[in-house]
């Protein structure tokens, strides 16, 4: 684990804010400036919710997606969200940041 990953405050269990940057808490890979949405710098995978969760999650609409965001440095899963196809990622922000 790099020094960047071990200091700074947590944005989430997987993302740390340190030195003005967002970084993966697992490996310290920098995901861009804290002022930018970090999800734009992550690896994103989109899967129709019915495929990702099975029959119990089938909404009847393949445009409902499970989005997974991974660290480009270590492939750690950083976040997940459900969204409609074509919608932008949800943006995480800290109050006062």
Secondary structure, 3 states (H helix, E strand, C coil): CCHHHHCCEECCCCEEEECCEEEECCCCCEEEECCCCHHHHCEEEEEEHHHHHCHHHCCCCCCEEEEEEECCCCCCEEEEEEEECCCCCCCCCCCCC
